[in-house]
Amino acid sequence: MLRVGSIIDHVRLFCAEEVELWKKITMIGSVAVCGVLLNWMAGEHHHMHKPPPYPYLKIRNKPLPWGDGTKDLLDVRDTYVDDHDDHH
């Protein structure tokens, strides 16, 4: 007949082995994910192309209170690449 103490020792040993296994899996997985992310970030960067000029997006009834009055607060038009531009 098994003693309760031997069962508890077996469970503790099993849990310690599982903890070590998952530590190794976590370390290997995190290194793999970092490698994939670094490879992805070091790859070719694609630039956004200028969206079509929808007339209803930039309706101005009066000038905006900052800058020259024509740009939004978060205007990102300078970050777009023209379709005929050869820079990639």
FIDREN-390974 format. One record per residue (C-alpha): residue number from 1; residue in three letters; chain; x, y, z. Coordinates in pm, whole numbers. Example, Ala and Ser with C-alpha at 12.3 -4.5 7.8 and 13.67 -1.06 7.14 Angstrom:
2
<1,"ALA","A",<1230,-450,780>>;
<2,"SER","A",<1367,-106,714>>;
% end
This chain:
88
<1,"MET","A",<0,0,0>>;
<2,"LEU","A",<123,349,-90>>;
<3,"ARG","A",<189,598,181>>;
<4,"VAL","A",<48,946,155>>;
<5,"GLY","A",<397,1091,198>>;
<6,"SER","A",<532,902,-103>>;
<7,"ILE","A",<243,1023,-319>>;
<8,"ILE","A",<306,1384,-214>>;
<9,"ASP","A",<678,1344,-287>>;
<10,"HIS","A",<593,1203,-630>>;
<11,"VAL","A",<358,1496,-703>>;
<12,"ARG","A",<622,1749,-592>>;
<13,"LEU","A",<883,1584,-815>>;
<14,"PHE","A",<640,1580,-1109>>;
<15,"CYS","A",<554,1948,-1056>>;
<16,"ALA","A",<923,2044,-1033>>;
<17,"GLU","A",<992,1861,-1360>>;
<18,"GLU","A",<698,2034,-1529>>;
<19,"VAL","A",<816,2375,-1408>>;
<20,"GLU","A",<1161,2313,-1553>>;
<21,"LEU","A",<1009,2192,-1881>>;
<22,"TRP","A",<795,2505,-1917>>;
<23,"LYS","A",<1088,2731,-1828>>;
<24,"LYS","A",<1285,2576,-2115>>;
<25,"ILE","A",<987,2599,-2352>>;
<26,"THR","A",<937,2966,-2258>>;
<27,"MET","A",<1303,3054,-2310>>;
<28,"ILE","A",<1325,2877,-2647>>;
<29,"GLY","A",<991,3026,-2758>>;
<30,"SER","A",<1087,3379,-2656>>;
<31,"VAL","A",<1420,3355,-2840>>;
<32,"ALA","A",<1237,3225,-3150>>;
<33,"VAL","A",<978,3505,-3136>>;
<34,"CYS","A",<1250,3770,-3093>>;
<35,"GLY","A",<1435,3623,-3392>>;
<36,"VAL","A",<1124,3634,-3609>>;
<37,"LEU","A",<1046,3992,-3504>>;
<38,"LEU","A",<1402,4110,-3568>>;
<39,"ASN","A",<1397,3946,-3911>>;
<40,"TRP","A",<1062,4108,-3989>>;
<41,"MET","A",<1176,4451,-3871>>;
<42,"ALA","A",<1502,4432,-4066>>;
<43,"GLY","A",<1317,4349,-4388>>;
<44,"GLU","A",<1201,4583,-4660>>;
<45,"HIS","A",<975,4862,-4542>>;
<46,"HIS","A",<671,4947,-4749>>;
<47,"HIS","A",<554,5305,-4765>>;
<48,"MET","A",<195,5416,-4765>>;
<49,"HIS","A",<61,5552,-5091>>;
<50,"LYS","A",<-140,5868,-5108>>;
<51,"PRO","A",<-513,5797,-5072>>;
<52,"PRO","A",<-752,5924,-5338>>;
<53,"PRO","A",<-857,6287,-5283>>;
<54,"TYR","A",<-1210,6245,-5150>>;
<55,"PRO","A",<-1363,6596,-5154>>;
<56,"TYR","A",<-1574,6546,-4841>>;
<57,"LEU","A",<-1277,6465,-4613>>;
<58,"LYS","A",<-1115,6810,-4596>>;
<59,"ILE","A",<-1406,7053,-4590>>;
<60,"ARG","A",<-1291,7381,-4429>>;
<61,"ASN","A",<-1554,7641,-4346>>;
<62,"LYS","A",<-1306,7848,-4146>>;
<63,"PRO","A",<-930,7822,-4084>>;
<64,"LEU","A",<-803,7602,-3805>>;
<65,"PRO","A",<-653,7786,-3504>>;
<66,"TRP","A",<-299,7640,-3546>>;
<67,"GLY","A",<-32,7652,-3812>>;
<68,"ASP","A",<-136,7803,-4141>>;
<69,"GLY","A",<-500,7706,-4079>>;
<70,"THR","A",<-516,7441,-4351>>;
<71,"LYS","A",<-370,7136,-4176>>;
<72,"ASP","A",<-537,6910,-3923>>;
<73,"LEU","A",<-383,6871,-3581>>;
<74,"LEU","A",<-273,6519,-3677>>;
<75,"ASP","A",<-207,6585,-4046>>;
<76,"VAL","A",<6,6308,-4199>>;
<77,"ARG","A",<4,6412,-4563>>;
<78,"ASP","A",<383,6461,-4561>>;
<79,"THR","A",<439,6091,-4482>>;
<80,"TYR","A",<276,5964,-4800>>;
<81,"VAL","A",<472,5866,-5108>>;
<82,"ASP","A",<343,5971,-5448>>;
<83,"ASP","A",<256,5687,-5685>>;
<84,"HIS","A",<504,5816,-5943>>;
<85,"ASP","A",<786,5842,-5687>>;
<86,"ASP","A",<1058,5577,-5734>>;
<87,"HIS","A",<1171,5564,-5368>>;
<88,"HIS","A",<1080,5233,-5200>>;
% end
